[in-house]
């Protein structure tokens, strides 16, 4: 009992050190960060950039559907996993990547692949829409749930059922056995816009 106060002081100091080192100091460092200019050849851009209105709406769809429970948005450095070897990113994630995100959707689990740079890896709209409708159409063996509720299914010739110019994507013939089209709703379009915005460029000085 004579040393109980030493234990109490030790616990208190541990809590204070953890609060300073893991919360307060990183928070202060993050608040002082600003977007930076990236120069590549004759072109330059500012990174990071705010999401477009549609992509911002898609981010909320991403959250509402619980995508964060199965997908992360943080690429680990070489030597701490096979993220880069799996082409989930071309460099490790750094704090600046999350500068304009409130809150950052870094995730805690990887039932599915990391999405930090899914927009870079998969720039094709059709791939994203087919993947959302039924992941097995693009990723055989995937256990990701289908999101058919974000689409209207049209069978037969599209123009016979819908007005010209509608956003639609044809399902593989092997999928349904007949000509079929999927028409994404506004939530699906916003979600794809958000997914395509996810890209972490490699030319950041802090990573070199």
N, C-alpha and C positions, 0 to 999 in steps of 0.2 A: 504493500500500500504506500510505502514511503516514496516509491518511484512513479506513482500513478500520475503525478503532475508532469513528469517528463514525457510519459506516453501521450498525455493530452496535448502538450506543447508540440510534440512531434507530429501528431495527427493534424493539428491546426496549421503548422507550417507546410505540411504536405498539401493540404487543401488550398492554402494561399498560393503556393508555388504552381500548382496545377491551374488555378484560376488565372494567374498572370501569364503563364507560359502557353496555355492552350486556348484561352478565351480572349483576355484583354489585349495582350500584345498582338496576336494575329489579327484581331478585329481592328486595332489601330492601324496596323500596316495595310490592311485591305482598304480602309477608308481613304488612305493617302494615295492609292493607285489611281491612275488616269489612263484612258485609252491611248495607245501609241500609234505612230505612223510606221507602216511596214512598206519598205521599198523593195520591189522586185524588178530588176531591169529598168525600163523606162516608166513603169507603172508604180503607183503608190496607193495605199489604202489605209484606213484607220481600223485598228482592231482593239477590242471588239466593237461591233456595231449593234445598235438596238434592233430588236426584231421588228419586222413589218407588222402592220395591224393584223393581217391574216395569220401570220406565224404566231403572234402573241395570243390570238384566240386559240390556235392549235395547241399552244403550251398548256392552256387551261383544260383542253380536251384530254391531253396527255395525262394531266394530273387526275382528272375526274375518272378516267378509265383505269387508273391504278397501274399504269405502265411502269411507274417508278419501283413497284414491288418486285419486278422481274428483270429490269434493265438498269444498269448503272450508266453514269456519264463521267467516268474518271479513268483515264488510261494510266496504268502503273508503269513506273520506269523499268528499264531493262534490268534483269536480275531479281525482280520482285514479282515475277509472273510472266506469262506468255502473251500479254496483250499486244505488244508490237509485232511479235512473230505471227499472231493471228490476224494481223492487219486491221485491228480495231482502231489503231491510231498510228501516226507516223512519228510521234514523239510523246513523251509523258505529259500529262495534264499539269498545269501550273495555276496559281491563284488568279492570274489575270484573265484566264479563260472564263471565269465566273463573275467578272466585274459587274456586268449589267443584269445579272440574274437575281431575282428576289422572289423566293429563295432559290439557291442553287439546287438543282434536282440531281444530285450526285448518286443517289441510291445506295443501297446497302447489300443487295443480292444480285446474283447473275444467273438466274434461271435461263435467261436469254443473253445474247451477246451485248457487249458495251455499245452504246449509241453515241458516244462523244463525237464521232466523225461519220455517222451514217449518211449524212448528206453528201459527203465527199465520196464515200464508198459506193453509194447507190444514188446517182443523180437522176435516174430515170423515173418519171412519174408513174408509168405503167407498172413498174416493179412494186412500188410502194402500195398502189391501190390493190393490185392482185394479192400482195402479201397480207394486207389488212383484211381483205374479204375472206381469204382462206390461205394461211401461211404455207400449206402443203403444196400450193400451186407453184411457189417459187423456191421453197426450202423443204424438200422432201424429208420427212422424219421430224419436222418441227412440232413441238408441243405447245406452241403459242395458241391461245384461244382464237377462234374465228370472230371477226367483227362484221358479220353480215348485216347487222342492224344499222350500219352506217351507209348501206347501199340499197338501191332498188335493182332487182333482177329482171331483165327483159329477155325473153326468149324469142327467137326468130330474127327477122331482119329489123334492124334498129329503126330505120326511117319509117317503117310501117307502124311503129308504136310510139315514137317520140318526135318532137319537133327537130328540125335540122339544127346542127351546131351544138347539140347537148354534149356535155362531157361524159364520155362512156368508154369502157375498155372491154375488149372481147375476152371471154374466158377461153382457156385452151379447149379444143374440141374433145380431148381425152377426159376432160373434167366432167362434162355433163352429157356428152354423147350427141349434143345438138348445138346449133349456133346460139350462144347466150352472151349477153352483155351485162355489165354492172355499171350503175350510174351512182357515183358518190354524192352524198348529201353535203351540206355546208360544213358539218363537223369533220367529215372525212377529208374534205379539201383543206380545211384549216390545219388538221393534224399532219397531213402530208407536207404542207408548207413549213410547219415547224420542224419536222424530221429532216427536211432538205436543208434547213438553216443550220443544222448541227454539224459544225466543222471546226476543228482546232488546227490552225496553220502551224507549220513546223518552223518558220523562220522567226522565232522569238529569241532575243539575245540571252534571256535568262536560262534557256534550255541548252545553249551551246557550251 
